[in-house]
Amino acid sequence: MVTPSLPRLGAVVVDAGAQGRIGEFRGVSGPYWSLRPLGGGREWEAEPAIVRPATPEERMRAGVARDNARSRGARP
């Protein structure tokens, strides 16, 4: 299995192993990559082989969802 190249810090990626969850790349934790929800929240670890860059549409959809949650007073 080939490990993909490391994304830049803060890059928006999709974790296919977490039902397509979208997050921000935060660094490396052992054999895993640390991701965080857009806008903050609890980090999770992802298998690098199943993480890919988010498309522009996915980034926009995640940003809109984050902004809508903030407008309802939700916290990350």
Phi and psi restraints in degrees (range 20) as a CNS / XPLOR table:
assign (resid 1 and name C) (resid 2 and name N)
       (resid 2 and name CA) (resid 2 and name C) 1.0 -97.3 20.0 2
assign (resid 2 and name N) (resid 2 and name CA)
       (resid 2 and name C) (resid 3 and name N) 1.0 130.9 20.0 2
assign (resid 2 and name C) (resid 3 and name N)
       (resid 3 and name CA) (resid 3 and name C) 1.0 -83.6 20.0 2
assign (resid 3 and name N) (resid 3 and name CA)
       (resid 3 and name C) (resid 4 and name N) 1.0 129.3 20.0 2
assign (resid 3 and name C) (resid 4 and name N)
       (resid 4 and name CA) (resid 4 and name C) 1.0 -66.6 20.0 2
assign (resid 4 and name N) (resid 4 and name CA)
       (resid 4 and name C) (resid 5 and name N) 1.0 161.2 20.0 2
assign (resid 4 and name C) (resid 5 and name N)
       (resid 5 and name CA) (resid 5 and name C) 1.0 -67.3 20.0 2
assign (resid 5 and name N) (resid 5 and name CA)
       (resid 5 and name C) (resid 6 and name N) 1.0 150.1 20.0 2
assign (resid 5 and name C) (resid 6 and name N)
       (resid 6 and name CA) (resid 6 and name C) 1.0 -66.6 20.0 2
assign (resid 6 and name N) (resid 6 and name CA)
       (resid 6 and name C) (resid 7 and name N) 1.0 129.9 20.0 2
assign (resid 6 and name C) (resid 7 and name N)
       (resid 7 and name CA) (resid 7 and name C) 1.0 -71.5 20.0 2
assign (resid 7 and name N) (resid 7 and name CA)
       (resid 7 and name C) (resid 8 and name N) 1.0 163.9 20.0 2
assign (resid 7 and name C) (resid 8 and name N)
       (resid 8 and name CA) (resid 8 and name C) 1.0 -72.5 20.0 2
assign (resid 8 and name N) (resid 8 and name CA)
       (resid 8 and name C) (resid 9 and name N) 1.0 153.0 20.0 2
assign (resid 8 and name C) (resid 9 and name N)
       (resid 9 and name CA) (resid 9 and name C) 1.0 -58.6 20.0 2
assign (resid 9 and name N) (resid 9 and name CA)
       (resid 9 and name C) (resid 10 and name N) 1.0 129.2 20.0 2
assign (resid 9 and name C) (resid 10 and name N)
       (resid 10 and name CA) (resid 10 and name C) 1.0 90.5 20.0 2
assign (resid 10 and name N) (resid 10 and name CA)
       (resid 10 and name C) (resid 11 and name N) 1.0 -4.1 20.0 2
assign (resid 10 and name C) (resid 11 and name N)
       (resid 11 and name CA) (resid 11 and name C) 1.0 -62.8 20.0 2
assign (resid 11 and name N) (resid 11 and name CA)
       (resid 11 and name C) (resid 12 and name N) 1.0 143.2 20.0 2
assign (resid 11 and name C) (resid 12 and name N)
       (resid 12 and name CA) (resid 12 and name C) 1.0 -89.2 20.0 2
assign (resid 12 and name N) (resid 12 and name CA)
       (resid 12 and name C) (resid 13 and name N) 1.0 124.1 20.0 2
assign (resid 12 and name C) (resid 13 and name N)
       (resid 13 and name CA) (resid 13 and name C) 1.0 -132.6 20.0 2
assign (resid 13 and name N) (resid 13 and name CA)
       (resid 13 and name C) (resid 14 and name N) 1.0 164.9 20.0 2
assign (resid 13 and name C) (resid 14 and name N)
       (resid 14 and name CA) (resid 14 and name C) 1.0 -114.4 20.0 2
assign (resid 14 and name N) (resid 14 and name CA)
       (resid 14 and name C) (resid 15 and name N) 1.0 128.7 20.0 2
assign (resid 14 and name C) (resid 15 and name N)
       (resid 15 and name CA) (resid 15 and name C) 1.0 -96.2 20.0 2
assign (resid 15 and name N) (resid 15 and name CA)
       (resid 15 and name C) (resid 16 and name N) 1.0 99.1 20.0 2
assign (resid 15 and name C) (resid 16 and name N)
       (resid 16 and name CA) (resid 16 and name C) 1.0 -65.0 20.0 2
assign (resid 16 and name N) (resid 16 and name CA)
       (resid 16 and name C) (resid 17 and name N) 1.0 -22.0 20.0 2
assign (resid 16 and name C) (resid 17 and name N)
       (resid 17 and name CA) (resid 17 and name C) 1.0 -80.3 20.0 2
assign (resid 17 and name N) (resid 17 and name CA)
       (resid 17 and name C) (resid 18 and name N) 1.0 -8.3 20.0 2
assign (resid 17 and name C) (resid 18 and name N)
       (resid 18 and name CA) (resid 18 and name C) 1.0 -117.8 20.0 2
assign (resid 18 and name N) (resid 18 and name CA)
       (resid 18 and name C) (resid 19 and name N) 1.0 46.0 20.0 2
assign (resid 18 and name C) (resid 19 and name N)
       (resid 19 and name CA) (resid 19 and name C) 1.0 56.9 20.0 2
assign (resid 19 and name N) (resid 19 and name CA)
       (resid 19 and name C) (resid 20 and name N) 1.0 37.9 20.0 2
assign (resid 19 and name C) (resid 20 and name N)
       (resid 20 and name CA) (resid 20 and name C) 1.0 74.9 20.0 2
assign (resid 20 and name N) (resid 20 and name CA)
       (resid 20 and name C) (resid 21 and name N) 1.0 22.9 20.0 2
assign (resid 20 and name C) (resid 21 and name N)
       (resid 21 and name CA) (resid 21 and name C) 1.0 -62.0 20.0 2
assign (resid 21 and name N) (resid 21 and name CA)
       (resid 21 and name C) (resid 22 and name N) 1.0 136.0 20.0 2
assign (resid 21 and name C) (resid 22 and name N)
       (resid 22 and name CA) (resid 22 and name C) 1.0 -100.5 20.0 2
assign (resid 22 and name N) (resid 22 and name CA)
       (resid 22 and name C) (resid 23 and name N) 1.0 133.9 20.0 2
assign (resid 22 and name C) (resid 23 and name N)
       (resid 23 and name CA) (resid 23 and name C) 1.0 -150.3 20.0 2
assign (resid 23 and name N) (resid 23 and name CA)
       (resid 23 and name C) (resid 24 and name N) 1.0 177.5 20.0 2
assign (resid 23 and name C) (resid 24 and name N)
       (resid 24 and name CA) (resid 24 and name C) 1.0 -105.9 20.0 2
assign (resid 24 and name N) (resid 24 and name CA)
       (resid 24 and name C) (resid 25 and name N) 1.0 131.3 20.0 2
assign (resid 24 and name C) (resid 25 and name N)
       (resid 25 and name CA) (resid 25 and name C) 1.0 -68.9 20.0 2
assign (resid 25 and name N) (resid 25 and name CA)
       (resid 25 and name C) (resid 26 and name N) 1.0 127.7 20.0 2
assign (resid 25 and name C) (resid 26 and name N)
       (resid 26 and name CA) (resid 26 and name C) 1.0 -115.9 20.0 2
assign (resid 26 and name N) (resid 26 and name CA)
       (resid 26 and name C) (resid 27 and name N) 1.0 -14.8 20.0 2
assign (resid 26 and name C) (resid 27 and name N)
       (resid 27 and name CA) (resid 27 and name C) 1.0 147.0 20.0 2
assign (resid 27 and name N) (resid 27 and name CA)
       (resid 27 and name C) (resid 28 and name N) 1.0 -166.9 20.0 2
assign (resid 27 and name C) (resid 28 and name N)
       (resid 28 and name CA) (resid 28 and name C) 1.0 -112.7 20.0 2
assign (resid 28 and name N) (resid 28 and name CA)
       (resid 28 and name C) (resid 29 and name N) 1.0 136.8 20.0 2
assign (resid 28 and name C) (resid 29 and name N)
       (resid 29 and name CA) (resid 29 and name C) 1.0 -130.3 20.0 2
assign (resid 29 and name N) (resid 29 and name CA)
       (resid 29 and name C) (resid 30 and name N) 1.0 93.2 20.0 2
assign (resid 29 and name C) (resid 30 and name N)
       (resid 30 and name CA) (resid 30 and name C) 1.0 64.1 20.0 2
assign (resid 30 and name N) (resid 30 and name CA)
       (resid 30 and name C) (resid 31 and name N) 1.0 -128.9 20.0 2
assign (resid 30 and name C) (resid 31 and name N)
       (resid 31 and name CA) (resid 31 and name C) 1.0 -84.0 20.0 2
assign (resid 31 and name N) (resid 31 and name CA)
       (resid 31 and name C) (resid 32 and name N) 1.0 -0.1 20.0 2
assign (resid 31 and name C) (resid 32 and name N)
       (resid 32 and name CA) (resid 32 and name C) 1.0 -110.2 20.0 2
assign (resid 32 and name N) (resid 32 and name CA)
       (resid 32 and name C) (resid 33 and name N) 1.0 163.6 20.0 2
assign (resid 32 and name C) (resid 33 and name N)
       (resid 33 and name CA) (resid 33 and name C) 1.0 -102.7 20.0 2
assign (resid 33 and name N) (resid 33 and name CA)
       (resid 33 and name C) (resid 34 and name N) 1.0 139.5 20.0 2
assign (resid 33 and name C) (resid 34 and name N)
       (resid 34 and name CA) (resid 34 and name C) 1.0 -91.2 20.0 2
assign (resid 34 and name N) (resid 34 and name CA)
       (resid 34 and name C) (resid 35 and name N) 1.0 127.1 20.0 2
assign (resid 34 and name C) (resid 35 and name N)
       (resid 35 and name CA) (resid 35 and name C) 1.0 -122.8 20.0 2
assign (resid 35 and name N) (resid 35 and name CA)
       (resid 35 and name C) (resid 36 and name N) 1.0 153.7 20.0 2
assign (resid 35 and name C) (resid 36 and name N)
       (resid 36 and name CA) (resid 36 and name C) 1.0 -135.2 20.0 2
assign (resid 36 and name N) (resid 36 and name CA)
       (resid 36 and name C) (resid 37 and name N) 1.0 143.2 20.0 2
assign (resid 36 and name C) (resid 37 and name N)
       (resid 37 and name CA) (resid 37 and name C) 1.0 -58.3 20.0 2
assign (resid 37 and name N) (resid 37 and name CA)
       (resid 37 and name C) (resid 38 and name N) 1.0 148.3 20.0 2
assign (resid 37 and name C) (resid 38 and name N)
       (resid 38 and name CA) (resid 38 and name C) 1.0 -61.5 20.0 2
assign (resid 38 and name N) (resid 38 and name CA)
       (resid 38 and name C) (resid 39 and name N) 1.0 135.4 20.0 2
assign (resid 38 and name C) (resid 39 and name N)
       (resid 39 and name CA) (resid 39 and name C) 1.0 86.9 20.0 2
assign (resid 39 and name N) (resid 39 and name CA)
       (resid 39 and name C) (resid 40 and name N) 1.0 0.8 20.0 2
assign (resid 39 and name C) (resid 40 and name N)
       (resid 40 and name CA) (resid 40 and name C) 1.0 107.6 20.0 2
assign (resid 40 and name N) (resid 40 and name CA)
       (resid 40 and name C) (resid 41 and name N) 1.0 174.2 20.0 2
assign (resid 40 and name C) (resid 41 and name N)
       (resid 41 and name CA) (resid 41 and name C) 1.0 125.2 20.0 2
assign (resid 41 and name N) (resid 41 and name CA)
       (resid 41 and name C) (resid 42 and name N) 1.0 -174.4 20.0 2
assign (resid 41 and name C) (resid 42 and name N)
       (resid 42 and name CA) (resid 42 and name C) 1.0 -74.4 20.0 2
assign (resid 42 and name N) (resid 42 and name CA)
       (resid 42 and name C) (resid 43 and name N) 1.0 128.8 20.0 2
assign (resid 42 and name C) (resid 43 and name N)
       (resid 43 and name CA) (resid 43 and name C) 1.0 -71.1 20.0 2
assign (resid 43 and name N) (resid 43 and name CA)
       (resid 43 and name C) (resid 44 and name N) 1.0 156.7 20.0 2
assign (resid 43 and name C) (resid 44 and name N)
       (resid 44 and name CA) (resid 44 and name C) 1.0 -137.1 20.0 2
assign (resid 44 and name N) (resid 44 and name CA)
       (resid 44 and name C) (resid 45 and name N) 1.0 162.6 20.0 2
assign (resid 44 and name C) (resid 45 and name N)
       (resid 45 and name CA) (resid 45 and name C) 1.0 -101.8 20.0 2
assign (resid 45 and name N) (resid 45 and name CA)
       (resid 45 and name C) (resid 46 and name N) 1.0 139.4 20.0 2
assign (resid 45 and name C) (resid 46 and name N)
       (resid 46 and name CA) (resid 46 and name C) 1.0 -128.4 20.0 2
assign (resid 46 and name N) (resid 46 and name CA)
       (resid 46 and name C) (resid 47 and name N) 1.0 148.7 20.0 2
assign (resid 46 and name C) (resid 47 and name N)
       (resid 47 and name CA) (resid 47 and name C) 1.0 -73.9 20.0 2
assign (resid 47 and name N) (resid 47 and name CA)
       (resid 47 and name C) (resid 48 and name N) 1.0 117.6 20.0 2
assign (resid 47 and name C) (resid 48 and name N)
       (resid 48 and name CA) (resid 48 and name C) 1.0 -53.5 20.0 2
assign (resid 48 and name N) (resid 48 and name CA)
       (resid 48 and name C) (resid 49 and name N) 1.0 -34.7 20.0 2
assign (resid 48 and name C) (resid 49 and name N)
       (resid 49 and name CA) (resid 49 and name C) 1.0 -65.6 20.0 2
assign (resid 49 and name N) (resid 49 and name CA)
       (resid 49 and name C) (resid 50 and name N) 1.0 -19.0 20.0 2
assign (resid 49 and name C) (resid 50 and name N)
       (resid 50 and name CA) (resid 50 and name C) 1.0 -115.1 20.0 2
assign (resid 50 and name N) (resid 50 and name CA)
       (resid 50 and name C) (resid 51 and name N) 1.0 19.1 20.0 2
assign (resid 50 and name C) (resid 51 and name N)
       (resid 51 and name CA) (resid 51 and name C) 1.0 -106.2 20.0 2
assign (resid 51 and name N) (resid 51 and name CA)
       (resid 51 and name C) (resid 52 and name N) 1.0 136.1 20.0 2
assign (resid 51 and name C) (resid 52 and name N)
       (resid 52 and name CA) (resid 52 and name C) 1.0 -136.3 20.0 2
assign (resid 52 and name N) (resid 52 and name CA)
       (resid 52 and name C) (resid 53 and name N) 1.0 160.2 20.0 2
assign (resid 52 and name C) (resid 53 and name N)
       (resid 53 and name CA) (resid 53 and name C) 1.0 -63.0 20.0 2
assign (resid 53 and name N) (resid 53 and name CA)
       (resid 53 and name C) (resid 54 and name N) 1.0 144.0 20.0 2
assign (resid 53 and name C) (resid 54 and name N)
       (resid 54 and name CA) (resid 54 and name C) 1.0 -76.4 20.0 2
assign (resid 54 and name N) (resid 54 and name CA)
       (resid 54 and name C) (resid 55 and name N) 1.0 144.3 20.0 2
assign (resid 54 and name C) (resid 55 and name N)
       (resid 55 and name CA) (resid 55 and name C) 1.0 -75.0 20.0 2
assign (resid 55 and name N) (resid 55 and name CA)
       (resid 55 and name C) (resid 56 and name N) 1.0 163.3 20.0 2
assign (resid 55 and name C) (resid 56 and name N)
       (resid 56 and name CA) (resid 56 and name C) 1.0 -56.2 20.0 2
assign (resid 56 and name N) (resid 56 and name CA)
       (resid 56 and name C) (resid 57 and name N) 1.0 -38.3 20.0 2
assign (resid 56 and name C) (resid 57 and name N)
       (resid 57 and name CA) (resid 57 and name C) 1.0 -65.2 20.0 2
assign (resid 57 and name N) (resid 57 and name CA)
       (resid 57 and name C) (resid 58 and name N) 1.0 -41.4 20.0 2
assign (resid 57 and name C) (resid 58 and name N)
       (resid 58 and name CA) (resid 58 and name C) 1.0 -65.9 20.0 2
assign (resid 58 and name N) (resid 58 and name CA)
       (resid 58 and name C) (resid 59 and name N) 1.0 -40.3 20.0 2
assign (resid 58 and name C) (resid 59 and name N)
       (resid 59 and name CA) (resid 59 and name C) 1.0 -62.8 20.0 2
assign (resid 59 and name N) (resid 59 and name CA)
       (resid 59 and name C) (resid 60 and name N) 1.0 -42.6 20.0 2
assign (resid 59 and name C) (resid 60 and name N)
       (resid 60 and name CA) (resid 60 and name C) 1.0 -64.9 20.0 2
assign (resid 60 and name N) (resid 60 and name CA)
       (resid 60 and name C) (resid 61 and name N) 1.0 -45.2 20.0 2
assign (resid 60 and name C) (resid 61 and name N)
       (resid 61 and name CA) (resid 61 and name C) 1.0 -61.2 20.0 2
assign (resid 61 and name N) (resid 61 and name CA)
       (resid 61 and name C) (resid 62 and name N) 1.0 -42.2 20.0 2
assign (resid 61 and name C) (resid 62 and name N)
       (resid 62 and name CA) (resid 62 and name C) 1.0 -66.3 20.0 2
assign (resid 62 and name N) (resid 62 and name CA)
       (resid 62 and name C) (resid 63 and name N) 1.0 -38.5 20.0 2
assign (resid 62 and name C) (resid 63 and name N)
       (resid 63 and name CA) (resid 63 and name C) 1.0 -66.0 20.0 2
assign (resid 63 and name N) (resid 63 and name CA)
       (resid 63 and name C) (resid 64 and name N) 1.0 -40.8 20.0 2
assign (resid 63 and name C) (resid 64 and name N)
       (resid 64 and name CA) (resid 64 and name C) 1.0 -65.0 20.0 2
assign (resid 64 and name N) (resid 64 and name CA)
       (resid 64 and name C) (resid 65 and name N) 1.0 -43.2 20.0 2
assign (resid 64 and name C) (resid 65 and name N)
       (resid 65 and name CA) (resid 65 and name C) 1.0 -61.0 20.0 2
assign (resid 65 and name N) (resid 65 and name CA)
       (resid 65 and name C) (resid 66 and name N) 1.0 -42.3 20.0 2
assign (resid 65 and name C) (resid 66 and name N)
       (resid 66 and name CA) (resid 66 and name C) 1.0 -62.3 20.0 2
assign (resid 66 and name N) (resid 66 and name CA)
       (resid 66 and name C) (resid 67 and name N) 1.0 -46.4 20.0 2
assign (resid 66 and name C) (resid 67 and name N)
       (resid 67 and name CA) (resid 67 and name C) 1.0 -64.9 20.0 2
assign (resid 67 and name N) (resid 67 and name CA)
       (resid 67 and name C) (resid 68 and name N) 1.0 -39.1 20.0 2
assign (resid 67 and name C) (resid 68 and name N)
       (resid 68 and name CA) (resid 68 and name C) 1.0 -63.6 20.0 2
assign (resid 68 and name N) (resid 68 and name CA)
       (resid 68 and name C) (resid 69 and name N) 1.0 -41.9 20.0 2
assign (resid 68 and name C) (resid 69 and name N)
       (resid 69 and name CA) (resid 69 and name C) 1.0 -62.8 20.0 2
assign (resid 69 and name N) (resid 69 and name CA)
       (resid 69 and name C) (resid 70 and name N) 1.0 -42.4 20.0 2
assign (resid 69 and name C) (resid 70 and name N)
       (resid 70 and name CA) (resid 70 and name C) 1.0 -61.8 20.0 2
assign (resid 70 and name N) (resid 70 and name CA)
       (resid 70 and name C) (resid 71 and name N) 1.0 -39.5 20.0 2
assign (resid 70 and name C) (resid 71 and name N)
       (resid 71 and name CA) (resid 71 and name C) 1.0 -68.4 20.0 2
assign (resid 71 and name N) (resid 71 and name CA)
       (resid 71 and name C) (resid 72 and name N) 1.0 -22.0 20.0 2
assign (resid 71 and name C) (resid 72 and name N)
       (resid 72 and name CA) (resid 72 and name C) 1.0 -89.7 20.0 2
assign (resid 72 and name N) (resid 72 and name CA)
       (resid 72 and name C) (resid 73 and name N) 1.0 -1.4 20.0 2
assign (resid 72 and name C) (resid 73 and name N)
       (resid 73 and name CA) (resid 73 and name C) 1.0 86.2 20.0 2
assign (resid 73 and name N) (resid 73 and name CA)
       (resid 73 and name C) (resid 74 and name N) 1.0 11.8 20.0 2
assign (resid 73 and name C) (resid 74 and name N)
       (resid 74 and name CA) (resid 74 and name C) 1.0 -71.2 20.0 2
assign (resid 74 and name N) (resid 74 and name CA)
       (resid 74 and name C) (resid 75 and name N) 1.0 149.2 20.0 2
assign (resid 74 and name C) (resid 75 and name N)
       (resid 75 and name CA) (resid 75 and name C) 1.0 -111.2 20.0 2
assign (resid 75 and name N) (resid 75 and name CA)
       (resid 75 and name C) (resid 76 and name N) 1.0 148.7 20.0 2
